[in-house]
Amino acid sequence: MAMTRDELNKLKQEAQSKSPRNWIRVGYSTCGVAAGAKEVLEVLTEEVQARNMDVVVKKCGCVGLCSAEPMVEVNIEGAPRVFYGKVNKEVAHRIMDEHVCQKRLVENHIYEI
């Protein structure tokens, strides 16, 4: 039995209403982990907890830019959704301070996907 367009749209709306508004995804595939994604994930998770923020930090797979790993995607209300590449601990702290808290982009690490 095929799903109608209205049924599909309803499911999409329900899923969006249940998903967190603010999230950060860290590329955690083999290439990301090899490039330092574990440390980046730890920094971002610790920062969110320390600041008691309503932000979900989670792992995701590869987006196909292995040379830019570790990749971090940031979706914060009031700021553009952005992919950052070549993220290390220092850049992770900058992402938290500038993008997440101040709604300013970390220009020299943005990647277009």
MDTraj code that builds the backbone (N, CA, C; nanometers):
import mdtraj as md
import numpy as np

residues = "MET ALA MET THR ARG ASP GLU LEU ASN LYS LEU LYS GLN GLU ALA GLN SER LYS SER PRO ARG ASN TRP ILE ARG VAL GLY TYR SER THR CYS GLY VAL ALA ALA GLY ALA LYS GLU VAL LEU GLU VAL LEU THR GLU GLU VAL GLN ALA ARG ASN MET ASP VAL VAL VAL LYS LYS CYS GLY CYS VAL GLY LEU CYS SER ALA GLU PRO MET VAL GLU VAL ASN ILE GLU GLY ALA PRO ARG VAL PHE TYR GLY LYS VAL ASN LYS GLU VAL ALA HIS ARG ILE MET ASP GLU HIS VAL CYS GLN LYS ARG LEU VAL GLU ASN HIS ILE TYR GLU ILE".split()
xyz = np.array([
    [0.0838, -0.1170, 0.0000],
    [0.0000, 0.0000, 0.0000],
    [0.0892, 0.1245, 0.0000],
    [0.0701, 0.2106, -0.0952],
    [0.1498, 0.3325, -0.1086],
    [0.1014, 0.4401, -0.0127],
    [0.1942, 0.5216, 0.0304],
    [0.1622, 0.6315, 0.1202],
    [0.1268, 0.7544, 0.0368],
    [0.0259, 0.8265, 0.0799],
    [-0.0118, 0.9482, 0.0080],
    [0.0837, 1.0614, 0.0457],
    [0.0849, 1.1648, -0.0342],
    [0.1685, 1.2816, -0.0065],
    [0.1303, 1.3458, 0.1275],
    [0.0005, 1.3532, 0.1556],
    [-0.0455, 1.4111, 0.2825],
    [0.0026, 1.3287, 0.4020],
    [-0.0028, 1.1960, 0.3893],
    [0.0449, 1.1091, 0.4976],
    [0.1956, 1.1270, 0.5190],
    [0.2689, 1.1372, 0.4097],
    [0.4128, 1.1574, 0.4176],
    [0.4457, 1.2915, 0.4836],
    [0.3750, 1.3979, 0.4443],
    [0.3967, 1.5296, 0.5043],
    [0.3633, 1.5294, 0.6537],
    [0.2580, 1.4578, 0.6906],
    [0.2199, 1.4492, 0.8310],
    [0.3291, 1.3793, 0.9120],
    [0.3830, 1.2706, 0.8594],
    [0.4913, 1.1999, 0.9271],
    [0.6146, 1.2884, 0.9410],
    [0.6443, 1.3634, 0.8363],
    [0.7593, 1.4540, 0.8385],
    [0.7419, 1.5608, 0.9452],
    [0.6229, 1.6195, 0.9535],
    [0.5952, 1.7226, 1.0540],
    [0.6052, 1.6665, 1.1955],
    [0.5551, 1.5452, 1.2154],
    [0.5620, 1.4815, 1.3466],
    [0.7068, 1.4569, 1.3863],
    [0.7874, 1.4099, 1.2929],
    [0.9284, 1.3839, 1.3212],
    [1.0021, 1.5130, 1.3544],
    [0.9723, 1.6193, 1.2808],
    [1.0377, 1.7476, 1.3057],
    [0.9983, 1.8051, 1.4408],
    [0.8749, 1.7849, 1.4813],
    [0.8308, 1.8386, 1.6098],
    [0.8947, 1.7635, 1.7263],
    [0.9350, 1.6393, 1.7045],
    [0.9977, 1.5598, 1.8093],
    [1.1486, 1.5772, 1.8137],
    [1.2083, 1.6218, 1.7035],
    [1.3531, 1.6354, 1.7006],
    [1.3952, 1.7635, 1.7714],
    [1.5133, 1.7605, 1.8322],
    [1.5594, 1.8802, 1.9031],
    [1.5823, 1.9958, 1.8064],
    [1.5583, 2.1170, 1.8528],
    [1.5783, 2.2357, 1.7690],
    [1.7258, 2.2669, 1.7532],
    [1.8023, 2.2439, 1.8568],
    [1.9439, 2.2768, 1.8569],
    [2.0258, 2.1485, 1.8664],
    [2.1138, 2.1295, 1.7687],
    [2.1966, 2.0098, 1.7705],
    [2.3303, 2.0343, 1.7016],
    [2.4244, 1.9501, 1.7397],
    [2.5572, 1.9486, 1.6797],
    [2.5867, 1.8036, 1.6461],
    [2.6279, 1.7789, 1.5219],
    [2.6654, 1.6437, 1.4785],
    [2.8149, 1.6409, 1.4489],
    [2.8793, 1.5385, 1.5003],
    [3.0221, 1.5197, 1.4755],
    [3.0394, 1.3971, 1.3877],
    [3.1092, 1.4146, 1.2743],
    [3.1367, 1.3019, 1.1842],
    [3.2214, 1.1986, 1.2559],
    [3.1647, 1.0797, 1.2751],
    [3.2297, 0.9787, 1.3573],
    [3.2523, 0.8488, 1.2801],
    [3.2743, 0.8613, 1.1511],
    [3.3103, 0.7426, 1.0748],
    [3.4593, 0.7173, 1.0936],
    [3.5118, 0.6165, 1.0288],
    [3.6532, 0.5808, 1.0457],
    [3.7450, 0.6984, 1.0160],
    [3.7162, 0.7702, 0.9070],
    [3.8028, 0.8835, 0.8706],
    [3.7936, 0.9951, 0.9744],
    [3.6759, 1.0190, 1.0290],
    [3.6593, 1.1220, 1.1309],
    [3.7307, 1.0874, 1.2598],
    [3.7155, 0.9638, 1.3034],
    [3.7805, 0.9199, 1.4268],
    [3.9320, 0.9259, 1.4107],
    [3.9819, 0.8814, 1.2962],
    [4.1260, 0.8847, 1.2708],
    [4.1806, 1.0273, 1.2720],
    [4.0969, 1.1234, 1.2337],
    [4.1400, 1.2636, 1.2274],
    [4.1209, 1.3380, 1.3593],
    [4.0594, 1.2743, 1.4596],
    [4.0457, 1.3389, 1.5898],
    [3.9041, 1.3677, 1.6343],
    [3.8047, 1.3046, 1.5737],
    [3.6648, 1.3314, 1.6080],
    [3.6315, 1.2968, 1.7530],
    [3.6999, 1.1986, 1.8101],
    [3.6712, 1.1614, 1.9490],
    [3.6957, 1.2798, 2.0421],
    [3.8088, 1.3460, 2.0254],
    [3.8421, 1.4607, 2.1100],
    [3.7460, 1.5768, 2.0870],
    [3.7090, 1.5983, 1.9611],
    [3.6149, 1.7060, 1.9272],
    [3.4790, 1.6788, 1.9914],
    [3.4316, 1.5558, 1.9812],
    [3.3039, 1.5180, 2.0429],
    [3.3086, 1.5407, 2.1941],
    [3.4182, 1.5034, 2.2567],
    [3.4321, 1.5217, 2.4014],
    [3.4257, 1.6697, 2.4391],
    [3.4983, 1.7543, 2.3654],
    [3.4981, 1.8977, 2.3945],
    [3.3575, 1.9546, 2.3822],
    [3.2901, 1.9245, 2.2712],
    [3.1562, 1.9793, 2.2486],
    [3.0576, 1.9312, 2.3541],
    [3.0633, 1.8033, 2.3882],
    [2.9738, 1.7470, 2.4892],
    [2.9993, 1.8108, 2.6255],
    [3.1259, 1.8237, 2.6625],
    [3.1601, 1.8854, 2.7910],
    [3.1165, 2.0315, 2.7964],
    [3.1363, 2.1053, 2.6871],
    [3.0968, 2.2462, 2.6825],
    [2.9450, 2.2616, 2.6985],
    [2.8688, 2.1794, 2.6287],
    [2.7224, 2.1863, 2.6380],
    [2.6775, 2.1562, 2.7807],
    [2.7365, 2.0548, 2.8415],
    [2.7004, 2.0192, 2.9797],
    [2.7417, 2.1279, 3.0779],
    [2.8630, 2.1801, 3.0626],
    [2.9135, 2.2824, 3.1543],
    [2.8304, 2.4101, 3.1478],
    [2.7804, 2.4415, 3.0285],
    [2.7016, 2.5633, 3.0105],
    [2.5520, 2.5389, 3.0295],
    [2.5151, 2.4127, 3.0569],
    [2.3756, 2.3742, 3.0770],
    [2.2882, 2.4208, 2.9608],
    [2.3309, 2.3883, 2.8389],
    [2.2624, 2.4335, 2.7179],
    [2.1641, 2.3298, 2.6672],
    [2.0616, 2.3765, 2.5993],
    [1.9628, 2.2904, 2.5355],
    [2.0100, 2.2572, 2.3945],
    [2.1192, 2.1808, 2.3861],
    [2.1798, 2.1418, 2.2594],
    [2.2122, 1.9930, 2.2678],
    [2.1731, 1.9185, 2.1660],
    [2.2037, 1.7763, 2.1598],
    [2.3300, 1.7592, 2.0762],
    [2.4299, 1.6936, 2.1330],
    [2.5531, 1.6621, 2.0602],
    [2.5481, 1.5145, 2.0271],
    [2.5644, 1.4816, 1.8989],
    [2.5546, 1.3418, 1.8594],
    [2.6538, 1.3085, 1.7491],
    [2.6759, 1.1800, 1.7313],
    [2.7647, 1.1295, 1.6272],
    [2.6845, 1.1098, 1.4990],
    [2.7527, 1.1213, 1.3854],
    [2.6902, 1.0871, 1.2574],
    [2.7970, 1.0243, 1.1681],
    [2.7574, 0.9798, 1.0526],
    [2.8499, 0.9165, 0.9604],
    [2.9226, 1.0169, 0.8727],
    [2.9919, 0.9648, 0.7768],
    [3.0724, 1.0447, 0.6847],
    [2.9828, 1.1171, 0.5844],
    [3.0213, 1.2410, 0.5500],
    [2.9485, 1.3155, 0.4473],
    [3.0265, 1.3183, 0.3158],
    [3.1387, 1.2474, 0.3115],
    [3.2129, 1.2332, 0.1869],
    [3.3316, 1.3255, 0.1696],
    [3.3618, 1.4045, 0.2687],
    [3.4789, 1.4928, 0.2602],
    [3.5849, 1.4471, 0.3599],
    [3.6391, 1.3295, 0.3367],
    [3.7347, 1.2709, 0.4307],
    [3.8541, 1.3617, 0.4552],
    [3.8949, 1.4358, 0.3547],
    [4.0110, 1.5237, 0.3705],
    [3.9818, 1.6414, 0.4632],
    [3.8542, 1.6680, 0.4935],
    [3.8167, 1.7797, 0.5806],
    [3.7811, 1.7337, 0.7220],
    [3.7952, 1.6059, 0.7502],
    [3.7608, 1.5548, 0.8828],
    [3.8561, 1.6080, 0.9885],
    [3.8097, 1.6171, 1.1101],
    [3.6755, 1.5947, 1.1595],
    [3.5783, 1.7046, 1.1139],
    [3.4619, 1.6596, 1.0694],
    [3.3549, 1.7499, 1.0263],
    [3.2549, 1.7648, 1.1405],
    [3.2021, 1.8856, 1.1552],
    [3.1011, 1.9144, 1.2565],
    [2.9908, 1.9945, 1.1893],
    [2.8668, 1.9492, 1.2053],
    [2.7510, 2.0221, 1.1535],
    [2.6784, 2.0838, 1.2720],
    [2.6478, 2.2135, 1.2612],
    [2.5853, 2.2866, 1.3714],
    [2.4517, 2.3432, 1.3253],
    [2.3471, 2.3135, 1.4003],
    [2.2138, 2.3665, 1.3748],
    [2.1632, 2.4285, 1.5053],
    [2.1719, 2.5609, 1.5122],
    [2.1327, 2.6346, 1.6316],
    [2.0295, 2.7388, 1.5910],
    [1.9203, 2.7432, 1.6621],
    [1.8143, 2.8397, 1.6337],
    [1.8712, 2.9820, 1.6362],
    [1.8408, 3.0594, 1.5327],
    [1.8880, 3.1969, 1.5236],
    [2.0191, 3.2127, 1.4495],
    [2.0741, 3.1016, 1.3997],
    [2.1994, 3.1050, 1.3237],
    [2.1874, 3.0081, 1.2065],
    [2.2640, 3.0299, 1.1001],
    [2.2579, 2.9378, 0.9864],
    [2.3102, 2.7988, 1.0226],
    [2.2570, 2.6988, 0.9569],
    [2.3064, 2.5613, 0.9712],
    [2.4348, 2.5515, 0.8900],
    [2.5425, 2.5052, 0.9528],
    [2.6744, 2.5114, 0.8908],
    [2.7518, 2.3819, 0.9123],
    [2.8320, 2.3450, 0.8113],
    [2.9310, 2.2384, 0.8237],
    [3.0666, 2.3029, 0.8459],
    [3.1367, 2.2575, 0.9502],
    [3.2734, 2.3005, 0.9743],
    [3.3662, 2.1831, 0.9486],
    [3.4816, 2.2117, 0.8917],
    [3.5789, 2.1070, 0.8642],
    [3.7121, 2.1343, 0.9298],
    [3.7917, 2.0266, 0.9387],
    [3.9232, 2.0320, 1.0017],
    [3.9120, 2.0894, 1.1434],
    [3.8145, 2.0361, 1.2158],
    [3.7874, 2.0828, 1.3520],
    [3.8782, 2.0088, 1.4501],
    [3.9465, 2.0848, 1.5327],
    [4.0251, 2.0277, 1.6414],
    [3.9677, 2.0816, 1.7730],
    [4.0351, 2.0553, 1.8836],
    [3.9836, 2.1006, 2.0135],
    [3.9658, 2.2517, 2.0173],
    [4.0650, 2.3250, 1.9673],
    [4.0587, 2.4717, 1.9693],
    [3.9406, 2.5230, 1.8874],
    [3.9229, 2.4664, 1.7691],
    [3.8113, 2.5086, 1.6824],
    [3.6783, 2.4694, 1.7455],
    [3.6731, 2.3550, 1.8118],
    [3.5499, 2.3129, 1.8800],
    [3.5113, 2.4149, 1.9874],
    [3.6086, 2.4634, 2.0616],
    [3.5802, 2.5677, 2.1614],
    [3.5307, 2.6950, 2.0929],
    [3.5915, 2.7311, 1.9804],
    [3.5476, 2.8499, 1.9063],
    [3.4055, 2.8330, 1.8550],
    [3.3724, 2.7142, 1.8053],
    [3.2366, 2.6879, 1.7572],
    [3.1363, 2.7099, 1.8698],
    [3.1691, 2.6602, 1.9883],
    [3.0784, 2.6793, 2.1025],
    [3.0666, 2.8271, 2.1374],
    [3.1799, 2.8957, 2.1510],
    [3.1789, 3.0367, 2.1915],
    [3.1150, 3.1268, 2.0861],
    [3.1568, 3.1091, 1.9614],
    [3.1154, 3.2028, 1.8572],
    [2.9824, 3.1643, 1.7917],
    [2.9724, 3.0407, 1.7420],
    [2.8516, 3.0016, 1.6677],
    [2.7348, 2.9739, 1.7627],
    [2.7561, 2.8860, 1.8586],
    [2.6462, 2.8427, 1.9440],
    [2.6020, 2.9547, 2.0387],
    [2.6958, 3.0212, 2.1030],
    [2.6597, 3.1231, 2.2035],
    [2.6350, 3.2615, 2.1440],
    [2.7186, 3.3036, 2.0487],
    [2.7082, 3.4392, 1.9957],
    [2.6401, 3.4467, 1.8587],
    [2.6072, 3.3322, 1.8005],
    [2.5409, 3.3246, 1.6686],
    [2.6274, 3.3867, 1.5578],
    [2.7602, 3.3791, 1.5743],
    [2.8545, 3.4251, 1.4721],
    [2.9240, 3.3036, 1.4139],
    [2.9469, 3.3039, 1.2838],
    [3.0100, 3.1904, 1.2176],
    [3.1610, 3.1924, 1.2354],
    [3.2189, 3.0738, 1.2403],
    [3.3638, 3.0580, 1.2459],
    [3.4091, 3.0442, 1.1005],
    [3.4272, 3.1575, 1.0365],
    [3.4433, 3.1690, 0.8912],
    [3.5500, 3.0786, 0.8295],
    [3.6670, 3.0713, 0.8876],
    [3.7768, 3.0007, 0.8223],
    [3.7685, 2.8480, 0.8325],
    [3.6584, 2.7947, 0.8808],
    [3.6407, 2.6496, 0.8880],
    [3.5109, 2.6011, 0.8245],
    [3.4396, 2.6893, 0.7544],
    [3.3118, 2.6524, 0.6924],
    [3.3363, 2.5751, 0.5635],
    [3.2606, 2.4672, 0.5456],
    [3.2646, 2.3866, 0.4235],
    [3.1243, 2.3807, 0.3651],
    [3.1148, 2.3904, 0.2340],
    [2.9862, 2.3753, 0.1679],
    [2.9715, 2.2315, 0.1219],
    [2.8596, 2.1724, 0.1558],
    [2.8329, 2.0332, 0.1213],
    [2.7300, 2.0280, 0.0106],
])
top = md.Topology()
chain = top.add_chain()
for i, resn in enumerate(residues, 1):
    res = top.add_residue(resn, chain, resSeq=i)
    for name in ("N", "CA", "C"):
        top.add_atom(name, md.element.get_by_symbol(name[0]), res)
traj = md.Trajectory(xyz[None], top)
